[in-house]
Amino acid sequence: MHDRTLKRIFILAGIALVLWVLYLLKPVVIPFVAAFLVAYLFSPVVDRLSKILPRWLSITVVFLGIGVVLTWAMWFVVPLVWKQLIYARDSIPAGIHWINSTFLPWVSNNFNVERMELDTDQISKVVMEYIQTNYSADSIQTMALKIAQSGLSFLSIGGTIVLIPVIAFYFLLDWNRMLEGMREFIPQKYKASTLKIVAECHSVLGAFVKGQFLVMVLLGIVYAVGLQLVGLEVGLIIGMVAGLCSIIPYLGFGVGIIAAIIACFFQFGMDPKHLLMVLAVFGVGQLIEGYILQPFLLGDKIGLSPVAVVFAVLAGAQLGGFVGMLIALPVAAVIVVLLKHLKDLYQESQFYKSENALVSIHSHGDSDVISVESDKVDLDIEIKNTQDTDESVKTDQNPHKE
């Protein structure tokens, strides 16, 4: 027992040491983790192409296809986005004028508050005074140093982005061999159950990732086309951002509708017709997502209620920030699969199946009867008491002498 306890302590200490080293090597580990995820996502496509092409050529074709699609999308979308960004920049003076001439007077008249207006010259003066008061020459040098460090960090991030496809290429090249090596580490006693759980997690993750990606793209198209039809000059940008943000539940809808309402006020003023049209676009988008996209593309891949989804997203944001929000639902899907198997294991355990048994002891002269009664067991055990018989035999064999 003592040796077994020490063995468990050493195993836990070894796991803790490995996790601590991985934490220290986090900047190095992150590109490998990202490359592994990329390889995991595109391994089914590579496996299919490998049936007719060499594996290295299949991987090259897949990566070239991804590059062509991204290049085409940027070639088509970037000019439109740039045009709308220029429009948004040029609309800032008009937006400030609308706030001063329409919005603030409306607030003053309807809520009985003192009327005020935004003075751009005064705002610029206050900002410059704050900078001159709170930032000395040393602070400016420190700020310049931070900017330089940020530039180096930007270059580091760019190098990491370039490195990820290279690592993913080699992961995909040795994918089957790597998986086989991982299988060999599983103890034979638990191999079948472990592979079954891994297969279910793989199925859930694959279906969820593909479904969520399609929902994100189609919802972005619905929002962008709808807002463009309404007449918003920045409708394409808002629709695309809302579609991308929909990878996090409820975030895309919230960001999109707030940005669209603000853009509608700046462009059309207090026009109820255009405001209702913007609200209708997002209402139709939510109907399409709830009754068409989610049921047919995602279904019940996670098995979480809306409250649990919100909790998972908030927990992911607390633990991992924005990246935690992105991976919250896939991780929750895996946890649901593990909890399902843990529940099955618990229900098959003796602790769960143990039943209350009635045990009673009855004495009948030279014997005792132990009775065990339960829903599935009815057992009587008779124990004969031979102590008195043995003593009488010894007395007969050794009579007292008078």
C-alpha positions as CSV (number, residue, x, y, z in Angstrom):
1,M,0.0,0.0,0.0
2,H,2.8,2.4,0.9
3,D,4.6,1.7,-2.4
4,R,1.4,2.3,-4.4
5,T,0.8,5.6,-2.7
6,L,4.4,6.8,-3.4
7,K,4.0,5.7,-7.0
8,R,0.8,7.8,-7.4
9,I,2.6,10.8,-5.8
10,F,5.5,10.5,-8.2
11,I,3.1,10.2,-11.2
12,L,1.2,13.4,-10.1
13,A,4.4,15.2,-9.5
14,G,5.7,14.2,-13.0
15,I,2.4,15.5,-14.6
16,A,2.7,18.7,-12.7
17,L,6.3,19.2,-13.8
18,V,5.4,18.6,-17.5
19,L,2.6,21.1,-17.3
20,W,4.8,23.7,-15.6
21,V,7.5,23.3,-18.3
22,L,4.9,23.6,-21.1
23,Y,3.6,26.8,-19.4
24,L,7.2,28.2,-19.4
25,L,7.5,27.3,-23.0
26,K,4.2,28.7,-24.0
27,P,5.5,31.1,-26.7
28,V,7.2,28.1,-28.3
29,V,4.3,25.6,-27.8
30,I,1.5,27.9,-29.2
31,P,2.6,27.6,-32.8
32,F,2.8,23.8,-32.5
33,V,-0.6,23.6,-31.0
34,A,-2.1,25.9,-33.7
35,A,-0.3,23.8,-36.4
36,F,-1.7,20.6,-34.9
37,L,-5.3,22.1,-35.0
38,V,-4.8,23.1,-38.6
39,A,-3.6,19.6,-39.4
40,Y,-6.5,18.1,-37.5
41,L,-9.0,20.2,-39.5
42,F,-7.6,19.4,-42.9
43,S,-6.5,15.8,-42.4
44,P,-9.8,14.3,-43.8
45,V,-9.3,16.2,-47.1
46,V,-5.7,15.1,-47.3
47,D,-6.7,11.5,-46.6
48,R,-9.2,11.5,-49.4
49,L,-6.7,13.0,-51.9
50,S,-4.0,10.6,-50.7
51,K,-6.0,7.8,-52.3
52,I,-5.2,9.1,-55.8
53,L,-2.1,11.2,-55.1
54,P,1.1,10.9,-53.1
55,R,0.6,12.3,-49.6
56,W,3.1,15.2,-49.9
57,L,1.4,16.2,-53.1
58,S,-2.1,16.0,-51.5
59,I,-1.0,18.3,-48.7
60,T,0.6,20.7,-51.2
61,V,-2.7,20.8,-53.2
62,V,-4.7,21.5,-50.1
63,F,-2.5,24.3,-49.0
64,L,-2.4,25.9,-52.5
65,G,-6.2,25.7,-52.6
66,I,-6.5,27.5,-49.2
67,G,-4.0,30.2,-50.5
68,V,-6.0,30.7,-53.7
69,V,-9.3,31.0,-51.9
70,L,-7.9,33.5,-49.4
71,T,-6.2,35.5,-52.1
72,W,-9.4,35.6,-54.2
73,A,-11.4,36.7,-51.1
74,M,-8.9,39.5,-50.3
75,W,-8.7,40.6,-53.9
76,F,-12.5,40.9,-54.0
77,V,-13.3,42.1,-50.5
78,V,-10.4,44.4,-49.6
79,P,-11.3,47.1,-52.1
80,L,-14.9,47.2,-51.0
81,V,-13.9,47.3,-47.3
82,W,-11.3,50.0,-48.0
83,K,-13.9,52.1,-49.8
84,Q,-16.3,51.8,-46.9
85,L,-13.6,52.6,-44.4
86,I,-12.8,55.8,-46.4
87,Y,-16.6,56.6,-46.3
88,A,-16.7,56.0,-42.5
89,R,-13.7,58.3,-42.0
90,D,-15.2,61.1,-44.2
91,S,-18.5,60.7,-42.3
92,I,-17.1,61.5,-38.9
93,P,-17.7,65.3,-39.3
94,A,-21.2,64.7,-40.5
95,G,-21.8,62.3,-37.6
96,I,-20.6,65.0,-35.1
97,H,-22.9,67.5,-36.8
98,W,-25.8,65.1,-36.5
99,I,-25.2,64.6,-32.8
100,N,-25.0,68.3,-32.2
101,S,-28.0,69.3,-34.4
102,T,-30.4,66.3,-33.9
103,F,-29.5,63.8,-31.2
104,L,-28.6,66.1,-28.3
105,P,-31.5,68.5,-28.9
106,W,-33.8,65.5,-29.0
107,V,-32.4,64.2,-25.7
108,S,-32.7,67.7,-24.2
109,N,-36.3,68.2,-25.2
110,N,-37.5,64.7,-24.2
111,F,-35.6,64.1,-21.0
112,N,-35.6,67.7,-19.7
113,V,-31.8,67.9,-19.4
114,E,-29.5,70.8,-20.0
115,R,-28.6,71.2,-23.7
116,M,-25.0,70.6,-24.7
117,E,-23.0,70.0,-27.8
118,L,-19.7,68.5,-28.9
119,D,-16.9,71.0,-29.6
120,T,-14.1,69.3,-31.6
121,D,-11.7,72.2,-31.0
122,Q,-12.3,72.0,-27.2
123,I,-11.9,68.2,-27.3
124,S,-8.6,68.5,-29.1
125,K,-7.4,71.2,-26.7
126,V,-8.2,69.1,-23.6
127,V,-6.4,66.1,-25.1
128,M,-3.3,68.1,-25.9
129,E,-3.3,69.6,-22.4
130,Y,-3.6,66.1,-20.8
131,I,-0.7,64.8,-22.9
132,Q,1.6,67.8,-22.0
133,T,0.7,67.6,-18.3
134,N,0.9,63.8,-17.8
135,Y,3.7,62.8,-20.2
136,S,7.2,64.2,-19.9
137,A,10.1,63.6,-22.3
138,D,11.0,60.4,-20.4
139,S,7.5,59.2,-20.8
140,I,7.6,59.9,-24.5
141,Q,10.9,58.0,-24.8
142,T,9.3,55.1,-22.8
143,M,6.3,55.2,-25.1
144,A,8.6,55.1,-28.2
145,L,10.4,52.1,-26.7
146,K,7.0,50.4,-26.1
147,I,6.1,51.1,-29.7
148,A,9.4,49.7,-30.9
149,Q,8.8,46.6,-28.8
150,S,5.3,46.3,-30.2
151,G,6.8,46.4,-33.7
152,L,9.2,43.6,-32.7
153,S,6.2,41.7,-31.3
154,F,4.4,42.3,-34.6
155,L,7.3,40.8,-36.5
156,S,7.4,37.9,-34.1
157,I,3.7,37.3,-34.7
158,G,4.2,37.5,-38.4
159,G,7.0,34.9,-38.2
160,T,4.7,32.7,-36.1
161,I,2.0,32.9,-38.7
162,V,4.4,31.9,-41.4
163,L,5.8,29.1,-39.3
164,I,2.3,27.5,-38.5
165,P,1.7,26.2,-42.1
166,V,5.2,24.8,-42.3
167,I,4.7,22.8,-39.0
168,A,1.2,21.8,-40.1
169,F,2.7,20.4,-43.4
170,Y,5.0,18.1,-41.5
171,F,2.2,17.1,-39.0
172,L,0.0,16.1,-42.0
173,L,2.9,14.3,-43.6
174,D,3.4,12.0,-40.6
175,W,-0.3,12.2,-39.4
176,N,-1.1,8.5,-39.5
177,R,2.2,7.4,-38.1
178,M,1.8,9.9,-35.3
179,L,-1.7,8.7,-34.4
180,E,-0.5,5.1,-34.4
181,G,2.3,6.0,-32.0
182,M,-0.2,7.6,-29.7
183,R,-2.4,4.5,-29.8
184,E,0.6,2.4,-28.7
185,F,0.8,4.4,-25.4
186,I,-2.7,3.4,-24.4
187,P,-2.7,0.4,-22.0
188,Q,-4.3,-2.7,-23.5
189,K,-6.9,-2.9,-20.7
190,Y,-8.3,0.5,-21.5
191,K,-7.5,0.7,-25.3
192,A,-11.0,-0.2,-26.6
193,S,-12.9,2.2,-24.3
194,T,-10.3,5.0,-24.8
195,L,-10.5,4.7,-28.6
196,K,-14.3,4.7,-28.5
197,I,-14.3,8.0,-26.5
198,V,-11.7,9.6,-28.8
199,A,-13.8,8.6,-31.8
200,E,-16.9,10.2,-30.4
201,C,-15.0,13.4,-29.5
202,H,-13.5,13.5,-33.0
203,S,-17.0,13.1,-34.5
204,V,-18.5,15.8,-32.4
205,L,-15.7,18.2,-33.0
206,G,-15.5,17.6,-36.7
207,A,-19.3,18.1,-37.2
208,F,-19.3,21.2,-34.9
209,V,-16.4,22.9,-36.5
210,K,-17.6,22.4,-40.1
211,G,-21.2,23.3,-39.1
212,Q,-20.1,26.4,-37.2
213,F,-17.9,27.6,-40.1
214,L,-20.8,27.3,-42.6
215,V,-23.2,29.1,-40.2
216,M,-20.6,31.9,-39.7
217,V,-20.1,32.4,-43.5
218,L,-23.8,32.2,-44.5
219,L,-24.9,34.4,-41.6
220,G,-22.3,37.0,-42.6
221,I,-23.7,36.9,-46.2
222,V,-27.3,37.4,-45.0
223,Y,-26.4,40.4,-42.9
224,A,-24.1,42.0,-45.5
225,V,-26.6,41.6,-48.4
226,G,-29.5,42.7,-46.2
227,L,-27.8,45.9,-45.0
228,Q,-26.6,46.7,-48.5
229,L,-30.2,46.4,-49.7
230,V,-31.3,48.8,-46.9
231,G,-28.8,51.3,-48.3
232,L,-26.2,51.5,-45.5
233,E,-22.9,52.6,-47.0
234,V,-20.9,50.5,-44.5
235,G,-23.3,47.6,-44.6
236,L,-20.7,45.2,-46.1
237,I,-18.3,45.8,-43.2
238,I,-20.9,45.5,-40.5
239,G,-22.3,42.3,-42.1
240,M,-18.9,40.7,-42.4
241,V,-17.9,41.6,-38.8
242,A,-21.3,40.3,-37.5
243,G,-20.8,37.0,-39.4
244,L,-17.2,36.5,-38.0
245,C,-18.3,37.4,-34.5
246,S,-21.1,34.8,-34.7
247,I,-18.5,32.1,-34.0
248,I,-19.1,33.2,-30.4
249,P,-22.8,32.7,-29.6
250,Y,-24.9,35.9,-29.5
251,L,-21.8,38.1,-30.0
252,G,-22.3,38.5,-33.7
253,F,-25.9,39.6,-33.3
254,G,-25.1,42.1,-30.6
255,V,-22.2,43.7,-32.3
256,G,-23.9,43.8,-35.7
257,I,-27.2,45.3,-34.6
258,I,-25.5,48.0,-32.4
259,A,-23.1,49.0,-35.2
260,A,-25.9,49.0,-37.8
261,I,-28.2,51.2,-35.7
262,I,-25.4,53.7,-35.1
263,A,-24.5,53.8,-38.8
264,C,-28.2,54.2,-39.7
265,F,-28.5,57.2,-37.4
266,F,-25.4,58.8,-38.9
267,Q,-26.5,58.2,-42.5
268,F,-30.3,58.7,-42.4
269,G,-30.8,60.5,-39.1
270,M,-33.9,59.8,-37.0
271,D,-35.7,58.0,-39.9
272,P,-37.9,55.3,-38.5
273,K,-38.3,53.5,-41.9
274,H,-34.6,52.8,-42.3
275,L,-34.3,51.9,-38.6
276,L,-37.1,49.4,-38.9
277,M,-35.5,47.9,-42.0
278,V,-32.2,47.5,-40.2
279,L,-34.0,45.7,-37.3
280,A,-35.8,43.6,-39.8
281,V,-32.6,42.4,-41.4
282,F,-31.2,41.2,-38.1
283,G,-34.6,39.7,-37.2
284,V,-34.7,37.7,-40.4
285,G,-31.0,36.7,-39.8
286,Q,-31.9,35.3,-36.4
287,L,-34.9,33.4,-37.8
288,I,-32.7,31.9,-40.6
289,E,-30.0,31.0,-38.0
290,G,-32.4,29.5,-35.5
291,Y,-34.7,27.6,-37.8
292,I,-32.6,26.7,-40.8
293,L,-28.8,27.0,-40.3
294,Q,-28.5,25.8,-36.7
295,P,-30.8,22.7,-37.0
296,F,-29.5,21.5,-40.4
297,L,-25.8,22.4,-40.1
298,L,-25.2,22.0,-36.4
299,G,-28.2,20.1,-35.0
300,D,-27.5,19.0,-31.4
301,K,-23.8,18.5,-31.7
302,I,-23.0,20.0,-28.3
303,G,-26.0,19.0,-26.2
304,L,-25.9,22.2,-24.1
305,S,-28.8,24.4,-23.2
306,P,-28.6,28.1,-24.1
307,V,-27.8,28.9,-20.4
308,A,-25.0,26.4,-20.4
309,V,-23.7,27.9,-23.7
310,V,-23.6,31.4,-22.2
311,F,-21.8,30.0,-19.1
312,A,-19.3,28.1,-21.2
313,V,-18.5,31.3,-23.3
314,L,-18.1,33.5,-20.1
315,A,-16.0,30.8,-18.4
316,G,-13.8,30.6,-21.5
317,A,-13.4,34.4,-21.6
318,Q,-12.4,34.5,-17.9
319,L,-9.9,31.7,-18.3
320,G,-8.4,32.4,-21.7
321,G,-9.6,35.8,-22.9
322,F,-10.7,36.1,-26.5
323,V,-9.1,32.8,-27.5
324,G,-10.9,31.2,-24.6
325,M,-14.2,32.4,-26.0
326,L,-13.4,30.9,-29.4
327,I,-12.6,27.5,-28.0
328,A,-15.2,27.4,-25.3
329,L,-17.8,25.6,-27.2
330,P,-15.6,22.9,-28.8
331,V,-14.1,22.2,-25.3
332,A,-17.6,22.1,-23.9
333,A,-18.5,19.5,-26.6
334,V,-15.6,17.3,-25.6
335,I,-16.5,17.7,-21.9
336,V,-20.1,16.7,-22.6
337,V,-18.8,13.4,-24.2
338,L,-16.5,12.7,-21.3
339,L,-19.2,13.4,-18.8
340,K,-21.6,11.0,-20.7
341,H,-19.0,8.2,-20.4
342,L,-18.3,9.1,-16.8
343,K,-22.0,8.8,-16.0
344,D,-22.2,5.4,-17.7
345,L,-19.1,4.2,-15.8
346,Y,-20.7,5.4,-12.5
347,Q,-24.0,3.7,-13.2
348,E,-22.2,0.4,-13.9
349,S,-20.2,0.6,-10.7
350,Q,-20.9,-1.5,-7.6
351,F,-21.3,1.7,-5.6
352,Y,-24.3,2.8,-7.8
353,K,-25.8,-0.7,-8.0
354,S,-25.5,-1.5,-4.3
355,E,-28.8,-2.3,-2.7
356,N,-30.0,-2.2,0.9
357,A,-30.0,-5.7,2.3
358,L,-31.8,-6.9,5.4
359,V,-29.6,-9.1,7.6
360,S,-31.0,-11.0,10.5
361,I,-29.7,-13.7,12.9
362,H,-31.9,-16.4,14.5
363,S,-30.8,-19.0,17.1
364,H,-32.3,-22.5,17.0
365,G,-30.8,-24.5,19.8
366,D,-27.4,-25.8,18.7
367,S,-27.4,-23.7,15.4
368,D,-27.7,-20.1,14.2
369,V,-29.4,-19.0,11.0
370,I,-28.2,-15.9,9.2
371,S,-30.8,-14.5,6.7
372,V,-29.9,-12.0,3.9
373,E,-32.9,-10.5,2.1
374,S,-32.8,-8.0,-0.8
375,D,-34.6,-7.3,-4.1
376,K,-32.4,-9.8,-5.9
377,V,-31.0,-12.1,-3.1
378,D,-32.8,-14.3,-0.6
379,L,-30.1,-16.3,1.3
380,D,-30.2,-18.4,4.5
381,I,-26.9,-19.6,6.1
382,E,-27.1,-22.1,8.9
383,I,-24.1,-22.3,11.3
384,K,-24.1,-25.2,13.8
385,N,-22.6,-24.6,17.2
386,T,-20.3,-27.6,18.0
387,Q,-18.7,-26.2,21.1
388,D,-21.0,-28.0,23.6
389,T,-20.7,-31.3,21.8
390,D,-16.9,-31.2,21.8
391,E,-16.8,-30.4,25.5
392,S,-19.1,-33.4,26.3
393,V,-16.9,-35.7,24.3
394,K,-13.8,-34.6,26.2
395,T,-15.6,-35.2,29.5
396,D,-16.5,-38.8,28.5
397,Q,-12.9,-39.5,27.5
398,N,-11.4,-38.1,30.7
399,P,-13.7,-39.1,33.6
400,H,-13.0,-37.7,37.1
401,K,-11.3,-40.2,39.5
402,E,-12.8,-40.5,43.0
